[in-house]
Amino acid sequence: MTKREREDLGGLVLLVLLANFGCSDVLKNLPPIPPAPPTPTPVDTHQPVCAPPALVTGCYHQPSTDGPDGGWLFIPASTQPTLPPPAPVPPPSSGCRYPLSEAQLVPVAVQDGSSGRTAQVLNAERAIGDVRRPTSNPTALARENNRLLAGYLRGSGFCAFVGQEAVFVQESDGTWAEFHAAAETDGGWTQNPYKGDHQNAGGTSPTPPDAPPITGQPPAGPANPAPPAPSPGSPSPGPAQPAPPAGGCNALPCPRIAWTAETLPEGWSSDLIGKPAWEFASAPYPKGSTDKDRDFTPKQRRNPAFCEAVGFNAPVIADCPLGKDGDPLRPERERYLLAGGFHREGRFPENDASCEPRSGAPSMIRNGTTNCRMCDSRRFDDPLRVCSDWF
């Protein structure tokens, strides 16, 4: 028998003896060996990186390898360190350097009499659209539209600012091209705006020296002046009439300009609330002729009470003009609905002349060019503005 065999036999004998003396009960009552704790996943040896507290109960952090469990610490979610927010990204600089004022600009000779920025200015005017409208202060309107043009050009990446009467746009050689873009008659775009180049003879600033808007409109008279007192012996004026609604309508019944939740027809989309409640109707003039004039008529939509009140009640209709031909109050209702009057608009400013009708009436345009349409007198960006199709 080898030594190894003798050792195995001795161990077997020992187990038999222990079993005979009841030691098996002792072995059965020993507590179970606890399982080894799970090994945490290493993150960062310097700064703990944890998920948002709402998603986990905590995280592990190993600032060092010393200490129990190899230096690992459990950080509850309620005490997780708050990391600083990222630094804000500064807005990109336009790189434009403007003169401190328009007075610093000195005219310079231009060899070919043209500007490299004319095309960009005309494209911006087309993108903005027609900005003409009736006004009692055309100089203020021209300044307002020039400011609009300069802002559009800056938004397109060009260096531009507003002067007293012009928009200045920087050329590629650093000079400033002068454009008399908006006319001081009706605020519309002029046909030949370029007026020459200028050199800056002073300091510069990253802030455009825009001329401020012109304020102080001429005082308007009362919308509804009180009638003169009757002279002695004159007949009584009769019972007082209901006051017209605010907003400039002096001819009852007044047409509806925009839809409201109360006036929107049943089944129509609520997206129309606040949108125009009227449209332009048009027909050749004279009726049935081959003449190329087209007459435009403002027309109420789905307003049977108004249509009946202005004489369209046999049969009752819901869409109608603002009065029958010859109604003395119809022109005033149209003025109110159109925010001043009819406004002919060309697709391109240089084609405006082709929109003039042969008859010369304000409600007509020359038909057949596909470059003309009729609009009200509101600004191009007014959500209540209404225009016809192009003709």
LUMVEX-543897 format. One record per residue: x, y, z of N, C-alpha, C, O, CB in turn; residue in three letters. Coordinates in steps of 0.001 Angstrom, whole numbers, plus 500000, padded with zeros to 6 digits. Glycine has a CB too. Example, Ala and Ser with C-alpha at 12.3 -4.5 7.8 and 13.67 -1.06 7.14 Angstrom:
% LUMVEX-543897
513190494310507800512300495500507800513200496700507800514236496681508465511308495527509046ALA/512850497750507080513670498940507140512900500030507870513409501138508039514084499402505725SER/
END
This chain:
% LUMVEX-543897
500871498803500000500000500000500000500895501230500000501836501349500784499022500015501248MET/500567502131499097501394503327498991500999504313500081499997504129500772501258503976497591THR/501814505374500225501555506422501220500264507142500922499505507443501843502706507420501267LYS/499985507436499638498769508151499257497541507314499574496528507837500039498795508511497764ARG/497634506000499319496513505127499606496251505048501113495100504998501547496771503733499035GLU/497347505037501920497157505011503367496480506292503852495661506222504768498502504821504079ARG/496792507491503265496175508753503678494694508762503331493877509190504146496883509946503014GLU/494334508306502152492934508260501771492142507324502677491007507626503047492799507824500323ASP/492733506201503030492055505262503911491858505845505301490820505631505927492836503967503997LEU/492876506599505795492746507233507114491632508261507123490893508358508103494063507894507525GLY/491491509053506023490422510044505970489059509392505980488128509905506600490565510911504739GLY/488929508257505295487664507561505263487296507022506644486139507086507060487714506433504249LEU/488287506494507340488047505987508705487595507127509610486688506946510422489328505315509283VAL/488220508310509481487861509455510324486408509863510098485707510165511065488794510645510042LEU/485934509883508851484555510252508563483573509265509160482514509657509651484341510349507074LEU/483923507972509120483059506955509715482936507152511212481847507018511770483591505560509416VAL/484051507472511874484032507692513312483190508919513664482406508883514613485459507855513845LEU/483347509986512917482570511195513204481080510937513043480270511431513827483005512343512289LEU/480727510178512043479316509861511845478773509065513002477627509251513410479113509098510552ALA/479604508161513543479152507345514661478972508172515933478141507834516776480137506216514912ASN/479736509243516077479636510076517292478653511244517125478605512090518018481019510624517664PHE/477849511352516019476816512391515856477329513710515360476637514714515527476128512615517137GLY/478499513779514759479034515073514291478330515551513034478462516704512625480537514966514025CYS/477571514631512424476872515087511210475856516170511540475596517057510728476171513908510512SER/475264516089512779474314517141513160474975518489513279474369519512512959473643516796514464ASP/476203518505513731476939519777513843477147520387512466476972521591512275478304519566514544VAL/477524519539511504477780520059510153476505520617509516476523521598508772478367518954509261LEU/475373519926509854474127520384509252473708521756509783473051522508509062473024519370509507LYS/474068522105511026473616523356511635474528524540511383474258525635511875473468523170513094ASN/475591524351510638476473525483510336475743526504509436475006526106508534477782524983509645LEU/475944527824509676475287528830508811475794528745507397476939528357507162475511530245509349PRO/474930529112506430475384529062505021476454530123504754476478531179505386474186529267504053PRO/477301529826503840478366530768503450477736531874502597477143531592501556479527530031502656ILE/477864533133503037477249534216502237477879534312500861479076534074500698477381535566502959PRO/477051534669499850477625534809498489478527536040498405478341537029499114476494534910497421PRO/479477535940497540480400537067497349479641538241496723478822538043495825481615536651496450ALA/479915539477497202479224540641496608479576540791495141480683540460494717479584541934497364PRO/478607541300494360478914541457492922480001542507492711480064543513493417477640541852492132PRO/480820542258491760481905543190491433481318544349490631480794544129489539483052542474490628THR/481393545594491153480810546732490402481584546995489125482781546730489013480792548009491268PRO/480828547538488155481462547892486878482259549177487053481703550190487476480399548055485747THR/483555549157486735484361550391486891483798551494486005483365551246484880485859550132486535PRO/483813552727486535483379553878485741484560554805485507485301554634484538482222554636486443VAL/484739555765486366485833556728486228486601556732487534485993556792488604485305558167485871ASP/487916556671487473488726556633488696488876557998489338489551558130490359490092556070488396THR/488242559041488742488395560393489308487042561037489605486863561638490664489193561284488345HIS/486101560920488691484809561589488855483696560577488608483678559954487547484676562808487885GLN/482757560387489554481688559408489316480794559835488179480442561009488067480857559204490571PRO/480426558900487341479513559141486235478266558310486494478322557083486415480169558786484848VAL/477142558949486803475934558259487197474803558611486254474787559676485637475561558600488631CYS/473858557692486157472641557986485410471805558994486191472051559206487378471828556690485134ALA/470821559617485547469965560564486282469344559910487509468979558736487448468856561109485367PRO/469212560627488614468697560032489856467335559384489699467019558445490429468618561077490924PRO/466518559859488765465185559283488619465214557880488041464208557172488088464338560167487747ALA/466363557463487491466432556170486832467122555103487671466887553916487443467141556311485527LEU/467963555474488633468709554499489419468646554893490892468265556011491238470186554400488934VAL/469034553936491758469073554223493196470437554692493647470577555171494772468675553000493987THR/471435554569492814472775554996493196473780554507492190473419553935491162473134554494494588GLY/475039554730492485476089554267491590477350554029492424477436554453493577476353555298490436CYS/478322553346491820479589553057492474480645554042492000480616554526490868480032551609492198TYR/481569554319492893482666555242492597483935554698493255483898554261494405482343556701493104HIS/485050554721492534486318554220493048487340555356493044488132555482492110486826553011492206GLN/487317556192494106488290557285494137489720556802494289490652557488493870487965558228495258PRO/489908555619494887491245555030495033491092553532495214489978553027495355492021555659496236SER/492183552838495209492161551380495399492383550988496848492412549796497156493217550720494530THR/492541551962497760492742551675499177491405551468499861490363551881499352493522552807499860ASP/491443550822501023490243550650501825489536549351501512489958548599500634489305551802501612GLY/488459549089502233487717547838502010487090547793500629486787548821500024486634547668503067PRO/486910546598500161486302546365498838487078547028497718486505547412496698484874546870498823ASP/488385547161497908489193547734496829488978549211496611489316549722495543488912547024495568GLY/488419549930497600488216551376497466486905551761496843486647552950496655489303551959496668GLY/486045550780496506484762551116495884483803551678496919483681551144498021484145549883495205TRP/483115552771496552482115553404497408480776553403496690480717553604495477482534554850497787LEU/479697553176497439478344553236496883477747554604497201477666554993498366477445552087497452PHE/477331555330496170476785556683496339475294556624496055474904556393494910477500557721495394ILE/474430556829497079472980556837496818472595557931495841473301558929495700472202557017498120PRO/471480557738495173471039558717494162470799560085494771471040561101494119469765558235493475ALA/470316560129496037470009561417496657471248562241496924471146563450497134469263561208497942SER/472407561626496921473634562379497209474571562401496010475742562752496152474353561781498416THR/474078562034494833474961562060493669475418563485493410474623564418493529474252561481492420GLN/476671563667493063477172565026492836476509565653491612476270564978490611478700565015492662PRO/476222566925491702475633567676490592476740568226489709477561569033490147474730568824491112THR/476749567783488475477778568249487551477416569641487032476236569918486815477950567254486375LEU/478379570509486830478082571864486334477511571799484922477899570930484142479355572748486353PRO/476573572726484574476021572732483214477093573111482214478058573795482555474831573702483108PRO/476921572663480968477918573022479954477916574516479690476883575178479793477658572262478652PRO/479062575030479357479189576467479077478380576813477835478416576057476864480683576873478886ALA/477631577954477829476834578318476647477724578594475449478822579137475572475964579544476941PRO/477216578205474281477964578439473050477707579870472600476554580232472371477563577418471935VAL/478734580688472466478508582077472049477965582125470634478351581304469802479807582895472143PRO/477056583091470334476536583191468968477642583553467994478570584284468339475411584229468893PRO/477540583036466767478585583355465799478602584845465473477548585472465363478390582540464520PRO/479752585388465324479900586807465005479721587015463512480228586241462700481277587340465467SER/478981588088463154478773588364461740480034588886461073480183588786459855477650589358461563SER/480936589438461859482162589978461293482000591345460675482968591894460149482690589050460276GLY/480790591926460721480566593239460113481117594340461024480990594285462247479055593466459840CYS/481722595322460397482179596522461103481513597716460431481743598004459256483760596653461083ARG/480681598402461211479886599495460677480491600846461048481178600957462064478450599401461183TYR/480243601873460235480622603227460658479815603619461891478709603126462112480398604256459509PRO/480381604500462675479682604928463885478421605718463561477486605748464361480605605766464755LEU/478386606356462396477197607088461961477244607249460457478298607096459841477097608472462659SER/476101607558459867476036607793458427476884608989458019477358609053456885474591608006457992GLU/477081609944458937477831611161458606479290610870458289479960611710457687477750612151459752ALA/479802609703458675481212609369458402481444608913456963482592608788456537481679608281459354GLN/480371608664456207480524608138454851480844609264453865480188610305453852479247607396454416LEU/481858609031453048482309610001452052482124609388450672482588608271450444483802610415452288VAL/481456610082449730481256609505448395482574609207447704483546609947447853480429610445447533PRO/482603608117446945483769607738446141483310607494444717482145607182444470484480606472446722VAL/484240607639443782483905607445442373483723605955442076484461605109442581485003608050441461ALA/482737605662441257482472604288440819482679604241439312482060605010438576481016603819441213VAL/483543603347438851483939603351437445482764603048436504482513603799435562485050602337437221GLN/482054601960436758480990601581435824479612602051436263478618601740435607480971600088435654ASP/479535602794437358478254603330437802477273602291438288476066602531438269477636604087436710GLY/477758601136438726476851600090439211477399599516440510478540599770440895476668598965438146SER/476555598737441171476944598129442441476843596616442345475965596073441675476065598653443592SER/477770595943443034477718594496443088476638593967444004476423592757444069479028593967443519GLY/475945594859444720474894594429445645473482594713445124472502594441445816475083595110446980ARG/473374595255443916472046595588443388471172594347443279469999594382443653472168596264442016THR/471722593262442778470926592042442607470411591540443953469263591109444058471760590945441916ALA/471262591596444988470829591123446311469725592006446878468791591512447509472016591085447282GLN/469834593324446651468802594238447153467474593987446445466430593930447094469237595707446963VAL/467501593836445125466262593589444385465655592240444755464434592115444848466522593650442878LEU/466496591234444965465980589930445383465319590024446760464280589407446996467113588885445407ASN/465919590795447664465331590969448994463986591686448897463040591327449597466290591756449911ALA/463896592705448025462621593406447848461544592461447331460403592508447792462787594587446885GLU/461900591603446374460912590647445859460481589672446938459307589315447027461477589881444660ARG/461443589234447770461103588285448829460181588924449868459275588268450383462378587763449507ALA/460409590196450176459559590891451156458181591155450570457176591042451273460210592222451602ILE/458124591506449286456843591775448640456515593262448620457328594108448992455736591017449343GLY/455315593547448180454863594933448058454552595497449440453792594900450202453617595029447140ASP/455136596637449758454965597234451081454250598582451005454212599316451993456321597403451759VAL/453693598910449863452992600188449743451676600148450502451037599101450608452742600533448269ARG/451285601283451022449969601408451641449663602895451854450577603709451982449907600622452995ARG/448388603238451891448035604643452140448528605075453515448421604325454485446507604852452031PRO/449066606284453594449588606789454857449558608305454859449652608942453810451015606279455105THR/449429608868456034449491610317456168450917610793456405451158612000456450448591610779457302SER/451863609880456558453266610232456785454137609322455928454717608367456445453648610108458299ASN/454244609598454616454998608712453726456483608625454074457116607600453821454849609178452304PRO/457044609689454652458457609635455043458678608592456135459659607849456099458937611016455527THR/457776608539457094457886607535458151457704606135457587458379605204458026456856607797459252ALA/456804605969456622456594604658456021457830604213455246458223603049455318455371604681455099LEU/458455605151454494459670604806453764460778604374454725461483603402454453460137605995452914ALA/460940605084455841461948604694456839461646603298457386462550602477457536461996605724457998ARG/460387603037457679459995601728458218460329600615457229460844599572457630458487601708458550GLU/460041600822455937460307599794454942461797599630454679462261598519454422459591600122453652ASN/462553600723454741464009600612454622464595599802455780465511599004455582464651602010454577ASN/464072600008456972464532599224458120464200597735457917464985596861458285463883599751459431ARG/463044597466457334462661596090457046463633595457456053464038594307456222461227596035456497LEU/464004596203455026464928595700454015466311595450454602466915594413454327465025596681452853LEU/466822596375455402468142596193456011468161594972456920469130594212456917468543597442456802ALA/467102594777457694467037593602458552467027592311457756467645591327458161465814593668459428GLY/466326592305456620466300591105455778467691590822455218468133589673455197465279591268454626TYR/468381591869454764469724591673454204470691591169455269471513590295454993470249592983453596LEU/470599591714456492471468591217457566471174589753457866472089588964458101471293592062458840ARG/469891589394457856469536588000458081470021587084456978470122585875457183468055587869458222GLY/470328587638455797470853586852454685472370586842454643472961586277453723470319587382453384SER/473014587466455640474472587411455728475202588624455204476430588603455117474951586241455006GLY/474480589700454845475129590899454338475234591950455438474428591972456368474361591458453131PHE/476228592815455325476384593932456247475540595091455700475812595595454611477907594344456411CYS/474538595503456437473623596540455957473101597337457139472950596807458240472447595921455156ALA/472826598623456904472206599461457935471338600515457266471424600733456058473283600130458838PHE/470501601165458065469533602145457572470031603547457868470397603869458999468142601920458207VAL/470039604375456832470350605782457019469076606605457093467989606071457316471246606289455891GLY/469219607909456904468066608785456981467082608537455842465869608577456046468513610225456972GLN/467608608280454635466735608098453475467084606863452659466459606610451629466800609313452592GLU/468067606091453098468565605006452256469001603817453100469126603901454321469729605491451392ALA/469228602711452405469840601514452987471256601416452439471463601521451230469007600212452662VAL/472236601214453324473631601086452931474048599625453086473846599015454136474544602025453778PHE/474636599077452020475057597680452006476545597643451658476975598300450710474209596834450984VAL/477329596884452415478775596859452202479126596035450963478674594903450791479492596291453441GLN/479949596645450107480444595947448924481567594985449311482037594997450449480939596958447862GLU/481993594156448362483068593202448626484407593896448872485296593315449495483198592233447465SER/484562595141448385485819595868448615485779596720449883486721597470450139486132596755447418ASP/484718596626450680484633597359451935483911598678451857483606599262452897485973597593452447GLY/483618599182450653482853600421450538481373600141450810480942598991450890483042601057449132THR/480616601221450947479198601093451290478354601626450140478444602801449782478871601850452609TRP/477516600735449555476624601122448458475341601716449033474773601183449986476301599901447544ALA/474890602827448445473704603538448914472517603194448019472591603327446797473950605072448934GLU/471413602747448643470206602379447904469011603143448465468643602965449626469957600847447976PHE/468413603986447645467157604652448004466043603680447634465406603812446589466986606060447265HIS/465823602710448501464958601581448170463479601930448261462722601648447333465258600421449081ALA/463058602538449362461635602826449579461339604273449198462032605197449624461234602560451058ALA/460298604453448388459923605795447938459216606545449053458451605957449818459024605724446691ALA/459472607847449145458837608673450165457521609252449658457155610381449988459776609798450601GLU/456821608468448856455482608834448397454450607866448954453463608268449570455419608853446860THR/454708606548448717453785605530449222454517604384449911453896603388450282452936604985448084ASP/455859604516450090456632603472450753457036602331449861457756601439450308455868602937451879GLY/456594602320448586456915601213447687458366601233447230459069602231447388456007601249446484GLY/458805600104446655460192599992446199460392600789444917459556600737444015460576598515445975TRP/461490601521444834461806602299443645462430601398442579462935600319442887462755603463443995THR/462389601852441320462885601015440223464406601068440100465019600070439720462250601448438910GLN/465019602186440406466481602321440284467045602835441609467322604027441746466865603288439105ASN/467215601943442581467562602420443928469027602793444125469329603567445033467206601378444918PRO/469949602279443315471377602495443588471761603945443325471436604496442273472243601553442726TYR/472469604577444302472834605987444202474326606232444369474731607392444448472082606777445228LYS/475155605214444428476592605437444525477210604735445721476509604182446569476879606911444602GLY/478557604768445775479315604130446849479942605171447761480135606323447373480396603214446273ASP/480262604742448990480834605633449990481946604905450745481917603685450910479741606138450970HIS/482907605673451187484007605155452008483818605643453446483442606793453676485401605608451441GLN/484080604766454397483986605163455799485231605946456190486352605457456049483809603925456715ASN/485030607157456680486160608019457035486317608150458537486974609085458993485990609394456418ALA/485743607251459325485846607342460780485982605981461425486394605014460785484645608053461346GLY/485628605914462711485737604681463464484664603675463085483750603971462315485664604972464933GLY/484796602483463644483849601410463328483306600792464608483844600984465698484520600327462455THR/482219600042464437481565599353465547480865598123464994480444598134463838480554600291466289SER/480727597060465785479964595898465306478461596129465290477717595285464791480267594700466163PRO/478000597253465825476569597552465886476159598441464722476753599502464532476212598227467220THR/475161598041463936474738598895462815474132600204463323473322600180464250473717598151461925PRO/474505601345462737473977602644463183472631602961462540472494603980461863474974603759462864PRO/471641602102462743470346602286462091469667603577462542469633603899463730469439601095462378ASP/469135604298461579468308605460461906467033604973462576466453603984462127467982606304460633ALA/466583605628463624465393605147464348464126605369463544464113606166462606465270605847465703PRO/463052604663463909461768604918463241461321606363463473461633606971464496460685603934463752PRO/460596606883462515460047608232462632458713608135463354457800607453462890459881608911461228ILE/458603608802464464457369608788465251456680610139465129457170611046464457457658608452466741THR/455547610254465786454826611520465766454013611702464509454189612672463772455781612660465910GLY/453100610739464264452211610872463118451340612134463271451054612549464394451323609605462971GLN/450927612732462179450039613894462283448783613532463062448242612442462872449665614422460882PRO/448307614409463927447124614066464726445919613816463837445619614593462930446809615180465730PRO/445241612719464117444054612366463342442822612988463976442727613091465199443895610834463243ALA/441894613395463152440662613960463659439794612883464261440088611699464091439916614688462562GLY/438735613247464958437870612236465556437231611365464484436816611845463429436788612895466412PRO/437164610072464784436599609142463807435137609453463534434674609301462404436743607702464295ALA/434406609886464551432990610197464410432723611575465029432242611662466159432103609097465085ASN/433033612645464300432836613973464890431369614213465207430472613730464516433355615064463946PRO/431153614971466267429783615273466688429121616166465646429758617093465146429765615955468088ALA/427871615913465310427179616762464327426946618149464909426824618300466124425828616125463898PRO/426883619165464048426651620526464557425273620637465195424338619933464815426791621560463425PRO/425167621514466149423887621724466829422878622293465837423230623174465052424053622676468053ALA/421654621823465848420655622339464897420346623801465177420287624240466326419360621508464964PRO/420152624532464102419830625951464249418375626088464689417574625183464454420081626726462917SER/418022627202465323416631627386465768415668627268464597415905627833463530416456628754466455PRO/414618626555464793413598626396463767413835625232462833412965624922462018413499627632462976GLY/414999624563462919415261623430462032414535622209462560414246622130463754416782623151461909SER/414231621242461680413519620045462132414389619201463045415617619251462980413058619213460939PRO/413744618437463881414456617568464817415224616505464040414713615980463051413471616907465819SER/416453616174464472417233615143463754416683613753463942417172612823463300418668615164464208PRO/415681613560464797415116612231464988415853611475466069416757612011466711415149611447463692GLY/415462610219466270416083609432467333417551609162467049417979609097465897415345608118467514PRO/418314609006468127419749608753467987419981607406467320419285606434467615420451608800469361ALA/420981607348466402421322606116465716422333605330466547423084605922467323421881606412464308GLN/422365603994466396423366603211467138424770603566466702425028603801465521423131601713466947PRO/425668603602467661427060603960467348427716602835466570427533601668466916427863604260468640ALA/428484603154465515429175602105464768430275601482465629430764602124466559429771602671463457PRO/430664600259465339431700599613466152433040600294465996433285601010465025431827598148465782PRO/433924600056466990435263600636466933436030600038465763435746598923465328436024600401468258ALA/437013600796465254437848600294464184437685601044462891438339600703461905437565598874463958GLY/436820602074462852436748602913461666435568602658460765435489603277459704437960602750460893GLY/434637601777461123433462601544460278432392602574460619431920602641461754432912600095460465CYS/432015603374459630431016604412459848429760604166459028428981605091458800431593605771459512ASN/429551602925458580428409602641457712427767601332458149428215600252457766428842602571456218ALA/426714601438458955426006600239459403425116599695458289424541600471457526425165600543460658LEU/424996598365458187425715597353458967427160597213458482427444597354457293424993595994458879PRO/428060596937459415429472596845459067429829595416458642429319594459459224430349597288460255CYS/430686595262457648431078593920457218432001593251458235432654593916459039431764593983455854PRO/432039591960458182432886591176459071434277591049458455434410590662457294432267589773459337ARG/435321591376459235436689591303458729437288589922458958437900589365458047437560592366459392ILE/437127589351460163437782588083460501436782587164461199435803587620461790439029588324461405ALA/437048585873461119436221584892461803436492584891463291437624585096463728436455583511461231TRP/435456584660464060435581584438465493434971583077465810434364582439464950434887585579466312THR/435140582643467061434566581356467450433043581379467330432426580342467085434979580998468886ALA/432430582564467503430983582670467441430473582735465999429379582250465711430523583891468208GLU/431257583332465088430774583521463716431235582436462762430727582365461644431223584852463198THR/432171581593463153432670580558462253431552579567461931430927579030462845433884579826462878LEU/431292579319460648430206578386460292430449576990460869431591576558461026430061578296458763PRO/429368576307461176429453574971461752430138574018460771429827573988459581428047574448462123GLU/431078573242461310431791572292460477433067572841459870433856572075459318430904571822459399GLY/433297574152459955434523574736459424435644574569460441435391574505461645434320576233459071TRP/436885574498459958438035574280460825438252575460461764438138576617461360439286574037459992SER/438568575154463026438858576216463992440146576956463655440413578015464223438951575636465396SER/440951576415462736442168577121462312441836578435461612442700579301461475443001576234461380ASP/440580578589461168440183579814460460439875580959461409439723582093460957438974579545459590LEU/439776580704462712439501581771463666440637582798463625441811582446463748439327581196465101ILE/440275584056463452441279585112463317441728585336461892442498586262461636442467584793464156GLY/441271584512460945441630584672459527440553585490458820439447585619459346441807583282458833LYS/440848586053457629439873586890456931438576586146456643438581584967456288440464587404455636PRO/437464586863456803436133586300456565435545586852455272434325586908455121435195586604457750ALA/436400587259454340435923587807453074436933587474451987438016586966452277435700589346453173TRP/436585587754450748437458587462449624437137588422448486436150589156448531437304585989449168GLU/437998588402447455437751589196446258437017588338445224437435587221444917439083589748445674PHE/435922588878444696435297588314443503435699589186442319435899590390442479433729588233443651ALA/435819588592441130436262589376439970435527588920438720435041587792438635437792589248439769SER/435459589829437751434799589536436476435354590494435425435795591591435771433233589667436593ALA/435342590105434150435797591025433094434927592281433066433753592254433435435768590325431710PRO/435526593364432624434787594628432529435016595231431144436155595265430678435230595627433652TYR/433963595709430475432554595518430812432165594039430735432850593233430105431666596349429875PRO/431063593707431382430652592312431488430413591738430094429698592314429274429381592179432358LYS/431036590578429855430851589900428578431736590426427463431656589932426339429436590008428163GLY/432575591413427740433411591991426694434740591259426611435073590443427471433642593484426949SER/435481591560425574436823591001425417437888591971425909439082591729425730437080590640423955THR/437462593064426525438419594026427060439245593356428155438761592454428838437693595286427609ASP/440483593795428320441374593157429275441408593870430621442415593796431326442759593088428707LYS/440326594562430994440196595077432357439404594067433177438502593403432665439501596484432374ASP/439758593960434466439048593037435367438635593820436602439452594491437233439945591796435757ARG/437356593725436935436784594457438061436755593549439295436387592377439203435352594973437718ASP/437146594103440451437226593331441696436233593881442712436075595093442856438664593365442276PHE/435566592964443413434543593329444384434786592591445691434820591360445688433136593018443841THR/434958593297446821435037592610448121433718591906448426432642592465448213435385593614449254PRO/433811590694448920432623589882449084432637589194450447433605588516450793432520588847447957LYS/431571589367451215431442588681452499431194587192452279430562586790451302430300589298453335GLN/431707586379453210431505584933453133430640584476454307430903584826455458432868584182453128ARG/429633583709454010428775583076455007428302584070456072428501583872457270429511581922455668ARG/427665585153455586427165586190456488425748586561456058425517587678455595428101587448456484ASN/424793585631456209423434585891455702422762587079456359421994587782455702422574584676455898PRO/423028587332457645422387588474458303422840589780457661422027590678457439422706588482459812ALA/424137589891457361424640591104456708424052591226455306423589592297454915426187591093456645PHE/424072590130454552423587590182453177422123590614453122421733591382452243423758588822452503CYS/421325590128454047419924590522454072419781591992454431418919592689453894419144589659455061GLU/420639592469455351420536593857455797420901594845454701420399595969454704421423594081456998ALA/421778594452453747422180595376452685421387595151451402421744595681450350423668595230452402VAL/420315594368451484419384594285450363419386593001449586418611592871448639419655595357449450GLY/420225592035449937420244590771449201419399589753449967419928588859450627421713590249449003PHE/418084589905449867417201589054450669416151588336449843415204587789450409416523589874451722ASN/416287588318448522415285587636447710415976586944446529416111587564445475414200588639447208ALA/416413585708446658416313584874447867417447585197448840418396585900448493416344583371447496PRO/417335584673450062418368584908451066419654584213450633419628583032450288417912584405452465VAL/420776584928450647422063584359450281423053584621451419422835585494452259422580584958448934ILE/424129583859451430425097583962452511426359584696452100427060585233452958425452582597453009ALA/426674584736450783427863585424450285427387586578449407426555586386448521428812584444449485ASP/427917587782449655427405588926448910428407590069448928429284590100449791426063589388449486CYS/428298591021447984429067592268448052428629593090449257427748592687450015428897593089446751PRO/429255594243449418428987595072450595427837596039450376427689597009451119430226595845450979LEU/427053595794449401425890596613449100425567596509447626426407596095446826426127598079449500GLY/424354596882447265423964596854445860424558598059445131424953599044445756422424596839445720LYS/424614597966443815425091599095443018424235600321443321423005600257443315425057598759441499ASP/424907601429443582424210602657443915423986602872445392423531603947445782422920602682443232GLY/424287601892446236424158602062447683425167603103448137426365602882447961424372600711448436ASP/424747604235448717425702605294449079426659604870450195427714605485450352424949606544449506PRO/426322603842450970427200603399452056428179602311451629429074601949452393426371602898453209LEU/428019601792450428428902600711449996430369601148449925431227600405450402428456600194448641ARG/430706602320449351432120602719449323432745602816450717433910602460450894432261604052448618PRO/431986603293451707432529603411453059432756602028453670433748601815454367431583604239453949GLU/431846601091453414432053599727453927433290599101453277434063598413453943430798598844453662ARG/433474599340451975434651598795451295435929599421451842436932598730452019434555599029449777GLU/435898600719452109437091601369452675437462600743454010438638600515454294436856602881452851ARG/436446600464454832436687599843456133437251598431455980438221598072456648435394599805456948TYR/436643597633455104437079596250454936438470596164454319439246595270454656436085595492454074LEU/438789597095453414440075597080452705441174597811453456442294597916452954439917597694451339LEU/440882598318454648441865599068455451442384600274454695443562600615454801443036598166455851ALA/441525600919453939441919602137453243441474602175451803441036603221451326443390602299453301GLY/441571601068451095441172601077449694441813599943448920442553599127449471441530602397449057GLY/441507599907447609442072598891446727443554599171446495443997600320446493441310598848445382PHE/444312598084446300445753598235446068446182597259444979446209596047445190446568597992447384HIS/446517597805443807447017596961442717448463596577443004449257597400443459446905597692441344ARG/448794595315442733450138594822443042450692594060441850450022593190441293450121593921444301GLU/451935594394441456452621593658440410453476592556441001453996592689442109453474594594439569GLY/453622591466440260454468590372440738455906590851440926456598590396441837454423589185439755ARG/456356591766440070457670592382440181457488593890440172456683594404439395458616591921439030PHE/458231594626441034458017596080441107458151596785439770457439597754439509458986596686442073PRO/459061596309438911459255597002437643458091596796436673458017597465435643460538596538437000GLU/457180595868437001456037595610436122454750596256436615453683596006436054455826594125435980ASN/454831597081437653453621597653438230452816598447437205451585598433437236453977598543439404ASP/453503599138436299452797599984435343451867599171434449450834599675434009453793600753434490ALA/452229597913434179451400597089433301450101596671433970449217596137433299452167595858432863SER/449956596900435289448729596535436004447693597643435975446567597433436425449047596182437438CYS/448037598821435458447076599919435419445973599598434415446271599207433287447775601255435055GLU/444691599757434805443589599438433880443370600542432867443783601683433078442297599191434651PRO/442728600206431784442387601223430785441354602203431328441374603389431001441859600562429507ARG/440447601688432169439370602535432674439833603469433785439199604498434020438234601678433175SER/440937603133434482441446603973435559440725603841436868441069604551437813441401605361435150GLY/439727602960436984438984602800438236439860602075439266440602601161438907437656602015437994ALA/439783602477440549440644601863441560440358600385441792441231599667442279440501602597442853PRO/439143599904441452438810598501441697439143597608440511438728596449440486437345598369442031SER/439876598111439535440174597326438335441673597228438114442440598092438537439500597944437104MET/442082596136437429443474595975437005443479595516435549442470595049435022444238594951437922ILE/444627595661434923444796595158433567444887593642433636445704593109434386446061595771432882ARG/444086592957432888443996591501432949444818590868431830444966591450430755442529591046432859ASN/445351589670432087445975588882431034447482588814431078448071588102430264445577589412429746GLY/448146589521431991449611589486432030450143588402432958451324588060432887450149590832432466THR/449293587852433828449658586883434896450618587479435906451182586743436716450287585629434287THR/450822588789435884451748589431436814451060590490437672451740591307438293452899590059436050ASN/449729590494437719448998591511438475447955590840439363447418589786439024448325592533437519CYS/447680591464440499446602591009441360446096592201442170446743593246442235447077589851442294ARG/444923592024442787444327593067443613444443592648445076444205591489445416442835593322443217MET/444815593606445948444938593348447381444243594473448143443867595498447574446437593229447807CYS/444082594248449456443678595363450300444916596186450635445984595941450073442966594863451596ASP/444797597145451527445911598056451814446697597683453064447472598496453568445393599456451961SER/446512596479453566447274596066454745448705595721454365449013595476453199446605594867455428ARG/449585595705455383450980595351455153451081593921454642450189593101454862451805595520456441ARG/452189593637453954452371592319453373452428591225454435452112590072454141453629592294452541PHE/452834591568455690452963590557456737451760590556457685451799589891458721454244590789457527ASP/450698591286457350449503591319458194448694590042457948448358589751456800448639592598457902ASP/448371589265459004447615588027458791446214588264458244445586587323457758447519587262460082PRO/445702589496458308444377589806457786444412590286456340443371590612455770443720590850458648LEU/445603590332455744445697590819454372445046589822453416445196588609453557447171591061453979ARG/444315590370452438443643589552451430444079590018450047444102591217449770442093589631451579VAL/444424589070449179444765589346447785444024588373446883443655587273447295446296589248447556CYS/443817588799445655443198587914444663444261586993444077445433587068444446442501588734443536SER/443842586128443162444801585344442381445529586277441417445111587416441206444088584186441605ASP/446624585782440834447347586558439804446583586473438483446083585413438109448817586030439623TRP/446502587617437779445805587660436487446729588250435441446343588378434279444493588486436581PHE/
END
